[in-house]
Amino acid sequence: MGVARAGLDVREPVHRGRRRSAVGSRLRDYVVYTPVVGPVEGGAALALAGGFTAALVGHGHLRVFGLGLVACAGVAVFAMLVVNRVVWRDRDVVERRLLLAYCDRLENVHGQKWSVRSWVQEVDVQPNGDVRQRISFTVVALCEVLYFCTFHDRANWEWPRRHRRRVQAHVRSVEVRGEGGTRYDFTTSWLDNGVLKMVVHLHGGVPLGGEVSLSVDMFWPAKCLPLMRGDRADEFLASFAEPVPFAQYVIRLPVGERASFEKVGMLTEQDDCSLTRELNQSGHLETTLTVRDLPAYRKFGVRLDLA
């Protein structure tokens, strides 16, 4: 993970943890985004109402006809929901591509620059390989006004594309002495190499030298599945485009799991870093790598192996 720049290839968006059912979400989207009831929708609604009436009050062939009409109208309504969802998804992809392209242009051409003052990434690995992680970081604006910041993350194996739609994220400001904790908007895209790029949009912008502290909670299905199966070791890495005064990586394994571990990346004996392992109060094995004054583009991280 880091803040390196990359090309854009928009794929499925990352979900923001909504709890509505799939059918409820489709119905809501259809009602919200369909401004006018067209002749097809109107005809299906009339057929559905007529079919219900015939099935309830009719007899014999009339009731059979009503039930058939209800079935046909139901299929038509479902088909319209599917078509409507596809159309709006295509529109969303186009709008997302344009937004990310302009953000990329601002970042590369118009001097949207920032540095990370502190970075703490906590990874909780579940027994089935799912990962819940929290990234708490503070960025400093190195341009006149900073409107957004970006970072990247990925699974360290040939992670199936079908899991992308299940990735969830929430971004909030860090709460300090009761102030903060408000949500921030973000935009996501999947790059060709399976890397997730997240653009966090800063409220009103941050002036030169100003700071903003954010917390990103994410859910990654099956991100560490090979590790938990014992198939292979896994590496938890990060790097940054500017020097970082303080960076920390914390990995927690499920209760009862033990692992071999070591530092990985481009750390040398001259770097100010420490690697510790202990059981926390909940009984989880916790491995912590802390690095101070990390140079730019210097990868650092931890390699774990359950075998």
C-alpha positions in Angstrom: 0.0 0.0 0.0 1.1 3.5 -0.6 0.5 6.8 -2.4 2.2 6.1 -5.7 0.4 7.3 -8.9 -1.0 4.9 -11.4 -3.2 4.7 -14.5 -6.9 4.3 -14.2 -9.2 1.4 -15.3 -12.5 1.8 -13.6 -14.3 -1.4 -12.4 -16.9 -2.1 -9.8 -17.2 0.5 -7.1 -16.4 -0.4 -3.5 -19.5 -0.5 -1.4 -20.0 1.8 1.6 -21.4 -0.8 3.9 -25.1 -0.3 3.1 -27.4 -2.8 4.8 -30.3 -2.9 2.4 -31.2 -6.1 0.7 -30.4 -6.5 -3.0 -34.0 -6.4 -4.0 -34.8 -3.5 -1.8 -31.8 -1.6 -3.2 -33.0 -2.3 -6.8 -36.5 -1.1 -6.0 -35.2 2.0 -4.3 -32.8 2.9 -7.2 -35.6 2.3 -9.7 -38.0 4.6 -7.9 -35.4 7.3 -7.3 -33.8 7.3 -10.7 -36.7 6.7 -13.0 -38.3 10.2 -13.5 -41.2 9.2 -15.7 -43.3 6.1 -15.8 -43.2 5.1 -19.5 -45.7 3.0 -21.4 -43.9 -0.3 -20.8 -43.8 0.3 -17.0 -47.4 1.5 -17.0 -48.6 -1.5 -19.0 -46.8 -3.9 -16.7 -48.4 -2.2 -13.7 -51.9 -2.3 -15.2 -51.4 -6.0 -16.2 -50.2 -6.8 -12.6 -53.2 -5.1 -11.1 -55.7 -6.6 -13.5 -54.2 -10.1 -13.1 -54.5 -9.8 -9.3 -58.1 -8.7 -9.6 -59.0 -11.6 -12.0 -57.2 -14.1 -9.8 -59.0 -13.0 -6.6 -62.6 -12.5 -7.9 -62.7 -14.6 -11.0 -63.5 -18.3 -11.5 -62.4 -21.1 -13.8 -60.6 -19.9 -16.9 -60.7 -16.2 -15.8 -58.7 -17.1 -12.6 -56.2 -19.1 -14.6 -55.9 -16.2 -17.0 -55.4 -13.8 -14.1 -52.6 -15.9 -12.6 -50.9 -16.1 -15.9 -51.1 -12.4 -16.3 -49.6 -11.8 -12.8 -46.8 -14.2 -13.7 -46.0 -12.4 -17.0 -46.3 -9.0 -15.4 -44.0 -10.0 -12.6 -41.4 -11.3 -15.1 -41.7 -8.0 -17.0 -41.2 -5.9 -13.9 -38.2 -7.9 -12.8 -36.6 -7.6 -16.3 -37.1 -3.8 -16.2 -35.4 -3.7 -12.8 -32.4 -5.6 -14.2 -32.2 -3.4 -17.3 -32.6 -0.3 -15.3 -29.8 -1.4 -13.0 -27.5 -2.1 -15.9 -28.1 1.2 -17.5 -27.4 3.2 -14.4 -24.3 1.1 -13.6 -23.0 2.0 -17.1 -23.7 5.7 -16.4 -22.0 5.4 -13.0 -18.9 3.8 -14.6 -18.6 6.7 -17.1 -19.0 9.4 -14.4 -16.6 7.6 -12.1 -14.0 7.3 -14.9 -14.3 11.0 -15.7 -14.0 12.0 -12.0 -11.0 9.9 -11.4 -9.3 11.0 -14.7 -9.7 14.7 -13.6 -8.4 13.9 -10.1 -5.4 12.1 -11.7 -4.8 15.2 -13.9 -5.0 17.6 -11.0 -2.6 15.3 -9.1 0.0 15.1 -11.8 -0.3 18.4 -13.7 -1.6 21.0 -11.2 0.4 20.1 -8.2 -2.0 18.3 -5.9 0.8 17.2 -3.5 0.8 16.0 0.1 3.0 14.1 2.6 2.0 11.6 5.2 3.0 12.7 8.7 1.8 9.5 10.4 0.4 6.1 9.3 -1.0 3.3 11.4 -2.4 0.3 9.6 -4.1 -2.3 11.8 -5.1 -5.6 10.1 -7.4 -8.2 11.8 -7.2 -11.5 10.0 -10.3 -13.7 10.4 -10.1 -17.6 10.5 -11.7 -17.8 7.0 -9.1 -15.4 5.5 -11.3 -12.3 5.5 -9.6 -9.2 6.6 -10.9 -6.2 8.6 -8.5 -3.3 8.6 -8.3 0.2 9.9 -5.9 2.8 8.5 -5.4 5.9 10.6 -3.3 8.6 8.9 -2.5 12.3 8.9 -1.6 14.1 5.7 0.0 17.5 5.3 -0.8 19.7 2.3 2.2 20.6 0.1 0.3 22.6 -2.4 -1.7 25.9 -2.1 -5.0 24.0 -1.5 -5.2 20.2 -1.2 -8.6 18.9 -2.4 -8.0 15.1 -2.2 -5.5 12.5 -1.3 -5.1 8.9 -2.6 -3.8 5.6 -1.5 -3.6 2.1 -2.9 -4.2 -1.4 -1.5 -4.3 -4.9 -2.8 -4.5 -8.6 -1.9 -1.1 -10.3 -2.1 -2.2 -13.2 -4.3 -4.3 -14.0 -7.4 -7.4 -12.7 -5.7 -10.6 -13.6 -7.6 -12.4 -10.7 -9.2 -15.8 -11.9 -7.9 -14.8 -10.7 -4.5 -14.5 -7.0 -5.6 -18.2 -6.3 -5.2 -18.0 -7.4 -1.5 -15.2 -5.0 -0.5 -16.6 -2.3 1.9 -15.1 0.9 3.1 -15.9 3.8 5.4 -13.9 7.0 5.7 -14.2 9.4 8.7 -12.2 12.1 10.3 -10.3 11.1 13.4 -12.1 12.1 16.6 -10.0 14.1 19.0 -11.5 15.2 22.4 -15.0 14.7 21.1 -14.5 16.6 17.9 -14.4 14.8 14.5 -15.7 11.4 13.4 -17.7 12.8 10.4 -17.8 10.9 7.2 -15.8 11.8 4.1 -16.7 11.1 0.5 -14.4 8.8 -1.5 -14.1 7.4 -5.0 -12.6 4.0 -5.9 -11.3 2.2 -8.9 -9.7 -1.1 -9.6 -6.5 -0.9 -11.6 -5.4 -3.5 -14.2 -3.1 -5.3 -11.7 -5.8 -5.8 -9.2 -4.8 -2.8 -7.0 -7.6 -0.8 -5.4 -7.1 3.0 -5.7 -9.1 5.1 -3.3 -9.4 8.9 -3.7 -10.6 10.6 -0.5 -12.2 14.0 -1.2 -11.4 16.6 1.5 -14.1 18.9 2.7 -13.4 22.4 1.4 -9.7 21.6 0.8 -6.7 21.9 3.1 -4.4 25.0 2.8 -0.7 24.8 2.4 0.9 23.4 5.6 -2.5 22.3 7.0 -3.2 18.8 8.2 -6.1 16.5 8.2 -6.4 13.2 10.1 -8.6 10.4 8.6 -9.6 6.9 9.5 -10.4 4.3 6.8 -12.2 1.1 7.8 -12.2 -1.6 5.2 -13.5 -5.2 4.8 -11.7 -7.4 2.3 -13.2 -10.9 1.7 -10.6 -13.7 1.4 -7.7 -11.3 1.3 -5.5 -13.6 3.4 -7.1 -16.9 2.4 -3.9 -18.6 1.3 -2.2 -17.6 4.6 -5.0 -19.1 6.7 -5.1 -22.3 4.7 -1.4 -22.7 5.2 -0.8 -22.7 1.5 1.8 -19.9 1.5 3.3 -17.1 3.5 1.8 -13.6 3.2 3.5 -10.2 3.1 2.0 -7.0 4.5 3.8 -4.1 2.7 3.5 -0.3 2.5 5.4 2.5 0.7 5.0 6.2 0.3 5.9 8.9 -2.2 7.2 11.2 0.4 9.3 10.6 3.6 7.1 9.6 6.6 8.1 10.5 10.2 6.1 7.6 11.7 4.6 4.5 10.2 3.3 1.4 11.9 1.9 -2.0 10.7 -0.1 -4.1 13.2 -1.3 -7.6 12.2 -3.6 -9.6 14.4 -4.2 -13.3 13.9 -7.2 -15.3 15.1 -7.1 -16.7 18.7 -5.0 -19.9 18.9 -3.0 -19.2 15.7 0.8 -19.0 15.8 3.1 -17.8 13.0 6.7 -17.3 12.1 7.5 -13.7 11.2 10.2 -11.4 9.9 10.7 -7.9 8.5 10.5 -7.5 4.7 11.1 -4.7 2.3 14.0 -2.3 2.0 14.8 -1.8 5.7 18.4 -1.7 6.7 20.3 -1.8 10.0 20.5 2.0 9.9 16.7 2.4 9.8 15.0 3.3 13.1 12.6 0.3 13.3 11.4 -2.3 15.7 9.5 -5.6 15.3 7.6 -7.1 18.2 5.2 -9.9 18.8 2.9 -10.5 21.7 -0.5 -11.9 22.8 -3.0 -9.0 23.4 -5.6 -8.9 26.0 -8.1 -10.7 23.7 -5.7 -13.6 23.1 -4.8 -12.7 19.6 -1.2 -13.0 18.4 -0.2 -9.4 17.5 2.8 -8.6 15.3 3.8 -4.9 15.2 6.4 -3.2 13.0 7.2 0.4 13.8 9.4 2.6 11.6 10.5 6.2 12.1 11.8 8.6 9.5 10.9 6.2 6.6 12.5 7.5 3.3 10.3 8.0 0.2 9.5 4.9 -2.0 11.0 2.6 0.7 8.9 -0.5 1.0 8.5 -1.9 4.5 6.3 -4.6 6.1 6.0 -8.0 7.7 6.1 -11.5 6.3 4.0 -14.1 8.2 3.8 -17.9 7.7 1.5 -20.2 9.6 3.3 -23.4 8.4 
